[in-house]
Amino acid sequence: MSLEQELRAEFGEAVLEGTPGEYLTDFSRLPGSADAVVLPSTAEGATAVLAWCYERDVPVTPRGGGTGVAGGASPAGGVVLALDRLDRVRSFEPELWRIHVEAGVTTGRLQELVRGSGLMFAPDPGAPEQSQIGGNVATNAGGPHAFKYGVVGDWVTGLEAAIPPGELVSVGGAIRKDVAGYDLKRLLVGSEGTLGIITAVWLKLLPAPEVVLPVAIFHSGRREGCAALVNVISSGIVPAALEVLDAETLACGSGSFPGGMPEDARFLLLAEADGSRDEAERVAAELVEVAGAGAVAIQAPRDREGITALWRWRSGLAFAAIARRGGVVAEDIVVPVERVEEAMEETIAIGLRHDLVALAFGHAGDGNLHSSFLVDPQNVDELVRAEAAVEDLFELAVRLGGSVSGEHGLGLLKRGQLARQWGPRALELHGEIKRLFDPKNLLNPGKKLAGPLAPGEQPPLATRS
Ligand SMILES: Cc1cc2nc3c(=O)[nH]c(=O)nc-3n(C[C@H](O)[C@H](O)[C@H](O)COP(=O)(O)OP(=O)(O)OC[C@H]3O[C@@H](n4cnc5c(N)ncnc54)[C@H](O)[C@@H]3O)c2cc1C
């Protein structure tokens, strides 16, 4: 009997017929393989599947919406445990600003639901129609509004997870503070499916701001734009989002910029003010004053269509960059905010060194850049050069006092890269925590690996798009 048949005998229709391709990769497009895909409908069901697999030494890859870009949900044999059917809202108490949801609820559905009660789930990672809250927690996802509101993990007050060898564990809950034990909840946040399968989370919510007012400030170059960025931070203004886009990124999106891209624009500082109308207007005016000196153009739409169009354009930029050559090898380095200019400049220099077009944009208020190299995904030589460029990028991030990943995690593509920035004892502790949760190394094996790769071992080539 095949593994799929054995699982079906035990778990019935939770086991899919065959292994549909969409469950075998993520946005990295790294092709994986699996012996079976299981979609349990309850937390207890997910725990039972984990217990069954653990007893038989079968690897398990937890899977959310598959929007990750680090190959974290790309399986290497065994069982894909997809959370799609754990999609219930267990409780929603708008008057208490909290919600308890199962892991498979999509980010977009959660956002829409709470918005209907005048609330917001503050983090806003991209691809919300497809990504799931469990995946957002498992990657501790960020997004543009992390600058003011923090990352997903900052909003998790409790978490339920299936832990090897097959037990359902709950930590925290509908409480806003809890220092009674070690913060196990935080360990699972960002663990990329390597410590447990998140089945449900309790989240804090906030009253939604009355208005959001974007301000797009175009500068003539990187130096001017980054000076404006640092000015905003040191002035004490607190925008909800503070994004930057360099000249090459603007070139990718110039054709679709609402109302046309201003001439001479070579850098964009895209900020957003939010709050009550008075507060948002005040912050927007301060942004213009502090970051607008010497700008080549400033656009601050006030109508709903204009605001939506501007953010839609920003969300589509990653795809506009892909469209240039068919693929992009992008990484999500993070550096101290005052080193953003240097990181952007060196990204371009790295591209030139490896004969690749490079661009840099991202959540610069948090020092988090999507440094990207445009590639033809069919051109192996280009992919090899892009991997070499990415190595230089990681070296750069660490040299500037930053990290190899601000948002997307290590997954499969960045396995071993943590060894660049942590000392031996810290790496050892990382490994010991993994062994404590998963002594047989069956939960998403090979992902989020901290220590250096074995000699000759290479992460696979991938476009991350
Ligand atoms: C267009 C686009 C824009 C994006 N923008 C952002 C952004 O602004 N900020 C950002 O941080 N990321 C961004 N991402 C990356 C991605 O959306 C996030 O990492 C997202 O949180 C992944 O969620 P998912 O449900 O798709 O997870 P998946 O891709 O399915 O999985 C990601 C990892 O989490 C693990 N996992 C998933 N669900 C669970 C679970 N229930 N329990 C345990 N482990 C689990 C998987 O094993 C894998 O290692 C973007 C991606 C795309 C394609």
The ligand as an SDF file (V2000), in Angstrom:
LIG
                    3D

 53 58  0  0  0  0  0  0  0  0999 V2000
    2.9460   39.3960   -3.7440 C   0  0  0  0  0  0  0  0  0  0  0  0
    3.5210   39.0550   -2.4030 C   0  0  0  0  0  0  0  0  0  0  0  0
    3.7190   40.0710   -1.4660 C   0  0  0  0  0  0  0  0  0  0  0  0
    4.2380   39.7640   -0.2150 C   0  0  0  0  0  0  0  0  0  0  0  0
    4.4010   40.7760    0.6790 N   0  0  0  0  0  0  0  0  0  0  0  0
    4.8800   40.5000    1.9010 C   0  0  0  0  0  0  0  0  0  0  0  0
    5.0330   41.5430    2.8650 C   0  0  0  0  0  0  0  0  0  0  0  0
    4.7210   42.6980    2.6170 O   0  0  0  0  0  0  0  0  0  0  0  0
    5.5360   41.2070    4.0680 N   0  0  0  0  0  0  0  0  0  0  0  0
    5.8890   39.9180    4.3800 C   0  0  0  0  0  0  0  0  0  0  0  0
    6.3370   39.6750    5.5050 O   0  0  0  0  0  0  0  0  0  0  0  0
    5.7510   38.9210    3.4870 N   0  0  0  0  0  0  0  0  0  0  0  0
    5.2610   39.1810    2.2710 C   0  0  0  0  0  0  0  0  0  0  0  0
    5.1140   38.1750    1.3560 N   0  0  0  0  0  0  0  0  0  0  0  0
    5.4950   36.7980    1.7090 C   0  0  0  0  0  0  0  0  0  0  0  0
    4.2770   35.9660    2.1970 C   0  0  0  0  0  0  0  0  0  0  0  0
    3.0890   36.5260    1.8450 O   0  0  0  0  0  0  0  0  0  0  0  0
    4.2760   35.8750    3.6820 C   0  0  0  0  0  0  0  0  0  0  0  0
    5.4460   35.2210    4.0810 O   0  0  0  0  0  0  0  0  0  0  0  0
    3.0470   35.1060    4.2120 C   0  0  0  0  0  0  0  0  0  0  0  0
    2.9490   35.4030    5.5750 O   0  0  0  0  0  0  0  0  0  0  0  0
    3.0790   33.5970    4.0030 C   0  0  0  0  0  0  0  0  0  0  0  0
    1.8060   33.0590    4.3750 O   0  0  0  0  0  0  0  0  0  0  0  0
    1.2450   31.7470    3.6760 P   0  0  0  0  0  0  0  0  0  0  0  0
   -0.0160   31.3760    4.3710 O   0  0  0  0  0  0  0  0  0  0  0  0
    1.1590   31.9260    2.2340 O   0  0  0  0  0  0  0  0  0  0  0  0
    2.3860   30.7080    4.0850 O   0  0  0  0  0  0  0  0  0  0  0  0
    3.0900   29.5700    3.2090 P   0  0  0  0  0  0  0  0  0  0  0  0
    3.7950   30.1670    2.0530 O   0  0  0  0  0  0  0  0  0  0  0  0
    2.1470   28.4790    2.9400 O   0  0  0  0  0  0  0  0  0  0  0  0
    4.1760   29.0490    4.2570 O   0  0  0  0  0  0  0  0  0  0  0  0
    5.2190   29.8780    4.6800 C   0  0  0  0  0  0  0  0  0  0  0  0
    6.0010   29.1340    5.7910 C   0  0  0  0  0  0  0  0  0  0  0  0
    5.1780   29.0120    6.9470 O   0  0  0  0  0  0  0  0  0  0  0  0
    4.9340   27.6380    7.2570 C   0  0  0  0  0  0  0  0  0  0  0  0
    3.5220   27.5540    7.6310 N   0  0  0  0  0  0  0  0  0  0  0  0
    2.4370   27.9820    6.9270 C   0  0  0  0  0  0  0  0  0  0  0  0
    1.3130   27.7930    7.6360 N   0  0  0  0  0  0  0  0  0  0  0  0
    1.6880   27.2310    8.8220 C   0  0  0  0  0  0  0  0  0  0  0  0
    0.9810   26.8000    9.9810 C   0  0  0  0  0  0  0  0  0  0  0  0
   -0.3300   26.9270   10.0800 N   0  0  0  0  0  0  0  0  0  0  0  0
    1.6960   26.2710   10.9950 N   0  0  0  0  0  0  0  0  0  0  0  0
    3.0560   26.1530   10.9200 C   0  0  0  0  0  0  0  0  0  0  0  0
    3.7610   26.5450    9.8540 N   0  0  0  0  0  0  0  0  0  0  0  0
    3.0950   27.0780    8.8150 C   0  0  0  0  0  0  0  0  0  0  0  0
    5.2980   26.8560    6.0180 C   0  0  0  0  0  0  0  0  0  0  0  0
    5.7700   25.5600    6.3620 O   0  0  0  0  0  0  0  0  0  0  0  0
    6.3970   27.7210    5.4210 C   0  0  0  0  0  0  0  0  0  0  0  0
    7.6250   27.4350    6.0320 O   0  0  0  0  0  0  0  0  0  0  0  0
    4.5950   38.4300    0.0980 C   0  0  0  0  0  0  0  0  0  0  0  0
    4.3910   37.4170   -0.8410 C   0  0  0  0  0  0  0  0  0  0  0  0
    3.8650   37.7160   -2.0800 C   0  0  0  0  0  0  0  0  0  0  0  0
    3.6680   36.6020   -3.0570 C   0  0  0  0  0  0  0  0  0  0  0  0
  1  2  1  0
  2  3  1  0
  2 52  2  0
  3  4  2  0
  4  5  1  0
  4 50  1  0
  5  6  2  0
  6  7  1  0
  6 13  1  0
  7  8  2  0
  7  9  1  0
  9 10  1  0
 10 11  2  0
 10 12  1  0
 12 13  2  0
 13 14  1  0
 14 15  1  0
 14 50  1  0
 15 16  1  0
 16 17  1  0
 16 18  1  0
 18 19  1  0
 18 20  1  0
 20 21  1  0
 20 22  1  0
 22 23  1  0
 23 24  1  0
 24 25  2  0
 24 26  1  0
 24 27  1  0
 27 28  1  0
 28 29  2  0
 28 30  1  0
 28 31  1  0
 31 32  1  0
 32 33  1  0
 33 34  1  0
 33 48  1  0
 34 35  1  0
 35 36  1  0
 35 46  1  0
 36 37  1  0
 36 45  1  0
 37 38  2  0
 38 39  1  0
 39 40  1  0
 39 45  2  0
 40 41  1  0
 40 42  2  0
 42 43  1  0
 43 44  2  0
 44 45  1  0
 46 47  1  0
 46 48  1  0
 48 49  1  0
 50 51  2  0
 51 52  1  0
 52 53  1  0
M  END
$$$$
